[in-house]
Amino acid sequence: MTAIIKTEFQKMKRYHILLIALIGMFCSPLLQLFSQFAMNDALKDPYYDLAALLESTIWGNAQIFLPVMITLTGGYLINREYTDDTLKNILTVPVSFHRFLWGKLLTSGILAVGFGIYSFFAAIIVGFFAGLPKAGFSVLTGYFFQMAGLSVCIYIVVLPLLVIDSRKKGRFMGGAVAAFLVGYACLFFKTGILRSVYPVSAALTVVGFDMAEYTGTASQGNRVLAVLVLGIILLVSVILVCCCTVPQEDRGQKKTRGRKKSIR
């Protein structure tokens, strides 16, 4: 499995999707900063500092950027094997489709954590050039672990979409749209048990993020229930991978090659 993941990162050097994802994640703190500056003076936070920028970046990451970028990048890595017509070659060597898919999914998980860490430093850079008041080391450390933890949780949330996207060529674009809708819909699941069971708000609950300022509610989520929800999603994803078979078109190509060999 380590060799597969290493190979995926080597192949990634030829793809532009990673650069697109990094630009997209950098837009998260920029968008939060511009939103603050674009507000009326009466609505602006007079104490808006680096800590506030990091907090709003976490919200933006959970709602839009992480779900979309993880699904887009992970789906693209899988889809390239279809567009480059290399999947049928991979399956002829001693690599099962399950092993191939796990390698892609684990690579996407590593990238997801990288996106979260990258977003943290991107927010610090944006805050520095914007001249925002600094935050203490302990505060920064807390936000660092929140961003890294959130990236893992959001990866679990979109993992079923990645598995579904792997079944057909070009499906990952629809998966990215679905991930956007899943992230945006967390605005409507903000009170009571709904906050704890909806996947995106559950992810925010697990990392201890206070949604009150962004959803207009003081309702606190149940962390135990949120962890249970993410655990169920992870279990469903594992079951989906285990139930996956070779895509029909590639299975047909393997049978065709087999018949040609027998004729010869």
C-alpha positions in Angstrom: 0.0 0.0 0.0 2.9 2.4 0.8 4.2 1.8 -2.7 0.9 2.7 -4.3 0.6 5.9 -2.3 4.1 6.9 -3.1 3.4 6.2 -6.8 0.3 8.4 -6.6 2.3 11.3 -5.3 4.9 10.8 -8.0 2.1 10.9 -10.7 0.6 14.0 -9.1 3.6 16.0 -10.3 2.1 15.9 -13.8 -1.3 17.1 -12.7 -2.5 20.7 -12.4 -5.4 19.7 -10.0 -3.1 20.1 -6.9 -2.3 23.7 -7.9 -5.9 24.4 -8.4 -6.7 23.0 -5.0 -4.0 25.0 -3.3 -5.3 28.2 -4.9 -8.8 27.3 -3.8 -7.8 26.7 -0.2 -5.9 30.0 -0.2 -9.1 31.7 -1.3 -10.7 30.7 1.9 -9.0 33.2 4.3 -9.0 35.8 1.5 -12.8 35.5 1.2 -13.3 35.8 4.9 -11.1 38.9 5.0 -12.8 40.6 2.1 -16.2 39.8 3.6 -15.2 41.6 6.8 -13.9 44.6 4.9 -17.0 44.7 2.7 -19.4 45.0 5.6 -21.0 48.2 6.7 -19.2 50.0 9.4 -22.0 49.3 11.8 -21.6 45.5 11.2 -17.8 45.3 11.2 -16.1 43.7 14.1 -13.8 46.5 15.5 -11.7 43.8 17.2 -11.2 41.6 14.1 -7.8 40.1 14.5 -5.8 37.1 13.3 -7.7 34.7 15.7 -11.0 35.9 14.2 -9.7 35.4 10.7 -8.6 31.8 11.6 -12.0 31.1 13.2 -13.9 32.3 10.1 -11.5 30.4 7.8 -12.4 27.2 9.7 -16.1 27.9 9.0 -15.4 28.6 5.4 -13.4 25.5 5.1 -16.1 23.3 6.6 -18.9 24.9 4.6 -17.3 25.1 1.1 -13.6 24.7 0.5 -12.7 21.4 2.2 -15.6 19.3 0.9 -15.2 20.6 -2.6 -11.4 20.5 -2.9 -11.1 17.0 -1.3 -13.8 15.6 -3.5 -12.5 17.3 -6.6 -8.9 16.3 -6.0 -9.6 12.8 -4.9 -12.1 12.2 -7.7 -9.6 13.6 -10.3 -6.9 11.2 -9.1 -9.2 8.3 -9.7 -10.7 9.6 -12.9 -7.2 10.0 -14.5 -6.9 6.2 -14.6 -10.0 6.2 -16.9 -9.1 9.2 -19.1 -5.5 8.0 -19.5 -6.8 4.4 -20.2 -4.4 3.0 -17.6 -6.8 1.3 -15.2 -7.0 -1.8 -17.4 -3.2 -2.0 -17.3 -3.0 -1.6 -13.5 -5.5 -4.5 -13.1 -3.4 -6.8 -15.2 -0.5 -6.7 -12.6 -1.0 -8.2 -9.1 -3.0 -5.2 -7.9 -6.6 -5.8 -7.1 -9.2 -3.1 -7.8 -9.8 -2.9 -4.0 -6.1 -2.3 -3.3 -6.0 0.2 -6.1 -9.0 2.1 -4.8 -7.7 2.1 -1.2 -4.4 3.6 -2.4 -6.3 6.4 -4.1 -8.5 7.0 -1.1 -5.6 7.0 1.4 -3.7 9.4 -0.9 -6.8 11.7 -0.8 -6.9 11.5 3.0 -3.2 12.6 3.2 -3.9 15.5 0.9 -7.0 16.4 3.0 -4.8 16.8 6.1 -2.3 18.8 4.0 -5.1 21.1 2.8 -6.1 21.8 6.4 -2.5 22.6 7.5 -1.9 24.6 4.4 -5.0 26.6 5.1 -3.8 27.5 8.6 -0.6 29.0 7.3 -2.4 30.6 4.4 -4.6 32.4 6.9 -1.6 33.6 8.9 0.0 35.0 5.7 -3.2 36.8 4.7 -3.5 38.2 8.2 0.1 39.3 8.3 -0.2 41.3 5.0 -3.6 42.6 6.1 -2.0 44.0 9.2 -4.3 42.2 11.6 -3.4 42.2 15.3 -1.5 39.1 16.2 -2.7 36.2 18.4 -0.9 34.3 21.1 1.0 31.1 20.5 -1.5 29.0 22.5 -4.4 30.4 20.5 -2.6 29.7 17.2 -1.9 26.2 18.4 -5.5 25.6 19.2 -6.6 26.7 15.7 -3.9 24.6 14.1 -5.2 21.4 15.6 -8.8 22.4 14.9 -8.0 22.9 11.2 -6.0 19.7 10.9 -8.8 17.8 12.8 -11.5 19.3 10.7 -9.8 18.2 7.5 -9.8 14.6 8.7 -13.5 14.8 9.7 -14.6 16.4 6.4 -12.6 13.8 4.5 -14.7 11.1 6.3 -17.8 13.1 5.4 -17.1 13.1 1.7 -15.5 9.6 1.6 -18.7 7.9 0.3 -18.8 10.4 -2.5 -15.3 9.5 -3.5 -16.1 5.8 -3.5 -19.2 6.4 -5.6 -17.3 8.7 -8.0 -14.7 5.9 -8.6 -17.3 3.7 -10.4 -17.6 5.7 -13.6 -15.5 8.0 -15.7 -16.1 11.7 -15.3 -18.4 11.3 -12.3 -16.1 13.3 -9.9 -17.4 16.7 -11.2 -20.9 15.8 -10.1 -19.4 14.6 -6.8 -17.8 18.0 -6.3 -21.1 19.7 -6.8 -22.7 17.3 -4.3 -20.0 18.0 -1.8 -20.7 21.7 -2.2 -24.3 21.2 -1.5 -23.6 19.0 1.5 -21.3 21.6 3.0 -23.6 24.6 2.3 -26.6 22.7 3.8 -25.1 22.8 7.3 -26.7 26.2 7.6 -30.0 24.5 7.9 -29.0 21.9 10.5 -28.0 24.1 13.4 -30.2 23.4 16.4 -30.8 20.4 18.6 -30.0 16.9 17.6 -29.8 18.0 13.9 -26.6 19.8 14.6 -25.0 16.6 16.0 -26.2 14.2 13.3 -25.7 16.3 10.2 -22.2 15.2 8.9 -20.6 18.7 8.4 -21.9 20.2 11.6 -21.0 17.0 13.3 -17.4 17.4 12.0 -17.4 21.0 13.5 -18.7 19.6 16.8 -16.0 17.0 17.0 -13.2 19.6 16.7 -15.0 21.9 19.2 -15.9 24.7 16.9 -18.5 27.2 18.1 -21.0 27.7 15.3 -23.1 30.3 17.3 -21.7 33.4 15.5 -22.3 31.9 12.0 -25.6 30.1 12.4 -27.3 32.5 14.9 -27.9 29.8 17.5 -26.4 29.1 20.9 -27.3 25.4 20.7 -24.4 23.1 21.6 -23.8 19.9 19.7 -23.3 16.5 21.3 -19.8 15.4 20.7 -20.4 11.8 21.4 -23.3 11.6 19.0 -21.2 13.5 16.4 -18.3 11.0 16.7 -20.8 8.2 16.3 -22.2 9.7 13.1 -18.7 10.1 11.6 -17.9 6.5 12.6 -21.0 5.3 10.8 -20.1 7.2 7.7 -16.6 5.7 7.8 -18.0 2.2 8.3 -20.4 2.7 5.3 -17.5 3.9 3.2 -15.4 0.8 4.1 -18.4 -1.4 3.2 -18.8 0.4 -0.1 -15.2 -0.2 -1.0 -15.4 -3.8 -0.1 -18.4 -4.3 -2.3 -16.8 -2.5 -5.2 -16.1 -4.6 -8.3 -14.1 -3.8 -11.4 -16.0 -1.1 -13.4 -18.0 -2.8 -16.2 -16.1 -1.2 -19.1 -12.8 -2.4 -17.8 -14.1 -5.8 -17.0 -15.3 -6.0 -20.6 -11.9 -5.0 -21.9 -10.2 -7.7 -19.8 -12.6 -10.3 -21.2 -11.9 -9.1 -24.7 -8.2 -9.4 -24.2 -8.6 -12.8 -22.8 -10.6 -14.0 -25.8 -8.0 -12.6 -28.2 -5.2 -14.5 -26.4 -7.2 -17.7 -26.5 -7.7 -17.3 -30.3 -4.0 -16.8 -30.8 
